[in-house]
Amino acid sequence: MAIKHELVDYLTARSNSSLPEVWQAPISELRKNLENRALQSGEPENIFEVKHRFIPGPTSDLPIRIYRPVKGSVLPALVFFHGGGWVLNNLDSYEQALRSLANKGKFVVIAVNYQKAPEQPFPVPFDDCYATLNWVYENSAQLGINESQIGVGGDSAGGNLAAAVAIKARDQGDFNLAFQLLIYPCNDNEMKYDSAYNNAVGYGLSTQSMEWFWKQYLSRKADAKNPYAVPAAAKDFRGLAPAIITTAELDPLLDDGYNYAELLRKSGVATVYREYDGVIHGYFTLAAITPEAQVLQQFVVDEINALLQR
């Protein structure tokens, strides 16, 4: 299917902006160039409550935001890890999307601004995310959260982190996650699949950019075989939390998400998979650019609540 017309305009404007490729500029410049991303995500909707706080992490205190749609009720929760190649982005870019998920789904969303590569490569971002999940479970009563209805989720690199956290939760037996939400995840660092070639350039995220992001995150050769860094490298997927996986047709990572869904299905993990036509990587947070962002957000909350039997 052809790319959505509004995304053509978006990509054209992005191309005309003369921003450097990720491998061409200092990390500080790349991060500064993304400061307008919050504008592209759309106007944040009203919500009952957003709390900003810090929680203790393994190596640093971690800033989190807690989005609560209604007062008083004990609710399910989504612990969300944002994307950005483990290098870029922050919670401001996700304000619209996370408020939307909380309001539409009538569940609490907790998002963490984990530490970033290359200054803090694997395992630091992963450890920060796992520690955040642990904190949510330990404080679920105080937070008004039903601890039997807690799941994890994320987009892109955040999808990788969510998948990895789900694997460790299964391995350690620490938590019985209700679901894992993976929005166009990057779970296979080798990228030896068709979409990495067919969608290599011209749709925002390029294959070369994604390869660069992987190099920032995996600081040691052995990390590529660690399922907490590369979830597709896991030897066993049995017993993982039910999965909701979505992909974008015009994304180098299209096959990554599809292949991971197949690995889970073949291992008996309940898995919902949905590919969206005519859209690109990153559109989950482009509500000011395309209405397809809201379509995806609604699908996500419907599937989460279906798994929770709400």
C-alpha positions in Angstrom: 0.0 0.0 0.0 1.2 3.6 -0.7 2.5 5.7 2.1 -0.1 7.9 3.8 -0.1 11.3 2.1 0.5 13.2 5.4 3.6 11.1 6.1 4.9 12.0 2.6 4.7 15.7 3.7 6.3 14.9 7.0 9.2 13.1 5.4 9.7 15.8 2.8 9.9 18.5 5.5 12.3 16.3 7.5 14.5 15.8 4.5 14.5 19.5 3.7 15.6 20.4 7.3 19.2 19.2 6.6 19.5 17.5 9.9 22.6 15.2 10.1 22.3 11.5 10.1 22.9 9.9 13.5 26.4 8.8 12.7 27.4 12.3 11.5 26.9 14.4 14.6 27.8 14.5 18.3 25.3 12.9 20.6 24.5 16.2 22.2 23.6 17.7 18.9 21.4 14.8 18.0 19.5 15.2 21.3 19.1 18.9 20.8 17.7 18.4 17.3 14.9 16.3 18.8 13.6 19.0 21.1 10.7 19.8 18.8 9.5 16.1 18.7 7.0 16.9 21.5 5.3 19.4 19.1 4.9 16.6 16.5 3.4 14.3 19.1 0.3 16.5 19.4 -1.4 18.5 22.1 -1.6 16.4 25.3 -5.1 15.8 26.4 -6.5 16.5 29.9 -6.1 13.7 32.4 -7.0 13.4 36.0 -3.4 13.3 37.3 0.2 13.3 36.2 2.8 12.8 38.9 6.5 13.5 38.4 8.9 11.9 40.8 12.2 10.1 41.2 12.7 6.5 42.2 15.9 4.7 43.2 17.6 2.8 40.4 20.6 0.4 40.4 23.1 3.2 39.6 21.1 6.4 39.6 17.8 7.9 40.7 15.3 7.6 37.8 12.7 10.2 36.7 9.3 8.7 36.2 5.8 10.0 35.3 2.6 8.4 36.6 -0.5 9.0 34.5 -3.8 8.2 36.3 -7.0 8.6 34.3 -9.5 8.6 37.2 -9.6 9.2 40.9 -9.8 6.5 43.5 -10.2 3.2 41.7 -7.7 0.4 41.8 -6.6 0.0 38.2 -4.4 -2.1 36.0 -1.0 -0.6 34.9 1.2 -0.4 31.9 4.9 0.2 32.7 6.1 1.9 29.5 9.7 2.3 28.1 10.1 4.9 25.4 11.9 4.5 22.1 14.9 6.4 20.6 17.5 3.7 19.8 18.5 3.6 23.5 20.2 6.9 22.8 17.6 9.6 22.1 14.2 10.9 23.3 12.7 11.6 26.7 9.3 11.5 28.3 8.2 14.9 26.8 8.0 13.3 23.4 5.5 10.8 24.7 3.2 13.0 26.7 0.4 12.9 24.2 0.6 9.2 23.6 0.9 8.2 27.2 -2.0 10.4 28.3 -4.0 9.0 25.5 -3.3 5.4 26.5 -4.2 6.0 30.1 -7.5 7.8 29.2 -8.6 5.4 26.5 -7.7 2.3 28.5 -8.7 3.5 31.9 -5.4 2.1 33.4 -2.4 3.7 35.0 0.7 4.3 32.9 4.1 4.6 34.5 6.9 5.8 32.2 10.6 6.0 33.1 13.3 8.1 31.6 16.0 5.4 31.7 19.7 6.2 31.3 21.0 6.3 27.7 23.7 4.8 25.6 26.5 5.4 24.6 27.3 7.0 27.9 25.4 4.1 29.6 25.2 1.1 27.3 23.6 -2.3 28.0 22.9 -3.4 30.7 22.2 0.0 32.3 19.0 1.0 30.4 17.7 -2.5 30.8 18.5 -2.6 34.5 16.8 0.8 34.9 13.6 -0.6 33.3 13.6 -3.8 35.3 14.1 -1.7 38.5 11.2 0.5 37.5 8.9 -2.6 37.1 10.1 -3.9 40.5 9.3 -0.5 42.1 5.8 -0.5 40.6 5.1 -4.0 42.1 6.5 -3.1 45.5 4.4 0.1 45.6 1.3 -1.1 43.8 -1.0 -0.7 46.8 0.1 2.9 47.4 -0.2 3.6 43.7 -3.7 2.2 43.5 -2.7 -0.5 41.1 -3.9 -4.1 40.9 -0.7 -6.1 41.0 -2.2 -9.0 39.1 -2.9 -6.7 36.2 0.5 -5.1 35.5 2.2 -5.3 32.1 5.1 -3.8 30.3 5.3 -2.1 26.9 7.3 0.2 24.7 8.0 1.3 21.1 11.1 0.6 19.0 14.1 0.4 21.5 11.4 0.6 24.2 9.8 -2.5 22.7 13.2 -4.3 22.9 13.4 -3.3 26.6 9.9 -4.4 27.3 10.5 -7.8 25.6 13.7 -8.2 27.6 12.1 -7.3 30.9 9.4 -9.9 30.2 12.1 -12.5 29.6 13.9 -11.7 32.8 10.6 -11.6 34.8 9.9 -15.2 33.5 13.4 -16.3 34.2 13.6 -15.0 37.7 10.0 -15.7 38.6 9.8 -12.2 40.2 6.6 -11.1 38.5 3.7 -12.7 36.7 3.2 -10.1 34.0 -0.3 -9.7 32.6 1.0 -8.7 29.1 3.8 -7.3 27.0 3.2 -4.6 24.4 5.8 -4.3 21.7 5.3 -1.5 19.1 7.6 -2.0 16.1 10.3 -3.5 18.4 14.0 -4.0 17.5 14.7 -7.5 19.0 17.2 -8.9 16.4 20.5 -7.0 16.1 21.6 -8.9 13.0 18.7 -7.5 10.9 19.1 -10.2 8.2 15.5 -9.9 7.0 13.8 -8.5 3.9 12.4 -5.3 5.4 15.9 -4.2 6.4 16.7 -4.1 2.6 13.3 -3.2 1.2 12.7 -0.3 3.6 16.4 0.6 4.1 16.0 4.3 3.2 13.4 6.9 2.5 11.0 6.3 5.4 12.6 8.1 8.3 14.5 5.5 10.3 17.0 3.9 8.0 18.7 0.5 8.3 22.1 2.2 8.6 20.7 4.3 11.5 19.4 1.3 13.2 22.7 -0.5 12.9 24.4 2.6 14.4 21.9 2.5 17.3 22.7 -1.2 18.0 26.4 -0.4 18.1 25.8 2.3 20.8 23.8 -0.1 22.9 25.9 -3.3 22.7 29.2 -2.4 24.2 30.6 -5.9 24.3 30.5 -8.7 21.7 29.0 -11.1 24.2 26.0 -8.8 24.6 24.7 -9.9 21.2 24.0 -13.4 22.6 22.3 -12.1 25.8 18.5 -12.2 25.5 18.2 -9.3 27.9 19.9 -7.2 25.2 18.8 -9.1 22.1 15.4 -10.8 22.9 15.4 -12.8 19.7 18.6 -14.5 21.0 16.6 -16.3 23.8 16.8 -20.0 23.7 13.4 -20.5 25.1 10.2 -18.3 24.8 7.8 -20.6 26.6 6.0 -19.1 29.6 6.4 -15.5 28.5 3.6 -13.0 29.1 0.9 -12.7 26.4 2.1 -10.4 23.7 0.6 -7.6 21.6 2.9 -6.8 18.7 2.4 -4.1 16.1 4.5 -3.1 13.1 4.6 -0.5 10.4 4.6 -1.5 6.7 7.3 1.0 5.7 9.7 0.3 8.5 13.1 -1.4 8.3 12.0 -3.2 11.5 8.8 -4.6 10.0 10.1 -8.2 9.8 11.7 -7.9 13.2 8.3 -7.6 14.9 6.7 -10.2 12.7 9.5 -12.7 13.3 9.4 -12.2 17.0 5.6 -12.7 17.0 6.2 -16.0 15.2 8.9 -17.1 17.8 6.4 -16.5 20.6 3.5 -18.2 18.8 5.5 -21.3 18.0 6.4 -21.5 21.7 2.8 -21.3 22.8 2.7 -17.7 23.9 -0.7 -16.0 23.3 0.2 -13.4 20.7 -1.8 -10.7 18.9 0.0 -9.3 15.8 -1.1 -6.4 13.7 0.8 -4.8 10.7 -0.4 -1.3 9.8 -0.3 -0.3 6.1 1.1 2.9 4.7 2.9 4.0 7.9 6.4 4.5 9.0 8.6 3.8 12.1 7.8 6.2 14.9 4.3 7.1 14.0 2.9 6.1 17.4 4.1 9.5 18.7 3.1 11.5 15.6 -0.5 12.4 16.5 0.0 16.0 15.3 1.1 14.6 11.9 -1.1 11.6 11.2 -4.5 10.3 12.5 -3.0 6.8 12.3 -1.3 7.5 15.6 -4.6 7.6 17.4 -5.8 4.5 15.5 -2.8 2.6 16.9 -3.3 4.0 20.4 -6.9 2.8 20.4 -6.0 -0.6 19.1 -3.4 -1.0 21.8 -5.7 -0.2 24.7 -8.5 -2.4 23.3 -6.1 -5.4 23.1 -4.7 -4.8 26.6 -8.2 -4.6 28.1 -9.2 -7.7 26.1 -6.3 -9.6 27.7 -7.3 -8.3 31.1 -10.9 -9.3 30.4 -12.2 -5.8 31.2 
